[in-house]
Amino acid sequence: MFVPNQLVVYPAQGVGRVEKVESQTIGGSAAAEFYIVRILSNNVTLMVPVKNATNVGLRAVCSAEKGNSILQSLADRSDFTGYTGQNWNRRYREYSEKLKSGELADVAYVLKELLLIGKDKELSFGERRLLEQAMGLITLELAHALDREQAAVQSEIEAMFADVLEAQEKN
């Protein structure tokens, strides 16, 4: 159960704040409880049924410990096998699904993969959009988890991939 003012994460939308929990009647059926969540990045308001919140992936912002673990996983390139020449369309679908999962580790995986693939080849327009989305989702959640500014978290991640970003600028 989430409470008003609690920070939560809604898959593919990012960090939001529970504004209230209210009971509403939708479509003439019995009243149901809803979380009213305002997404911080775009000020969109979502109504999430309380009894369905877990199924849609609504979760609390990660702990500082998990946030630091995610930063360490981003810095570790040992699990990156390199650009395999996989069809960009297939990669795009795979990465889109991972972003929709709402799992922070999945979002970090997409971010790292796209940054590293971008070192070897130019990313498609769609892949660049996914990269921006993943960066926004990661940096905002980690900023709240680690009590830091989002720009500072993004700068730290960009510093980890400075060699990659330089290579992309040259392409």
Secondary structure, DSSP 8 states (H G I E B T S, - for coil): ---TT-EEEETTTEEEEEEEEEEE--TTS--EEEEEEEETTT--EEEEEGGGHHHHT-EE---HHHHHHHHHHHH--TT--------HHHHHHHHHHHHHH--HHHHHHHHHHHHHHHHHS---HHHHHHHHHHHHHHHHHHHHHHT--HHHHHHHHHHHTHHHHHHHHH-
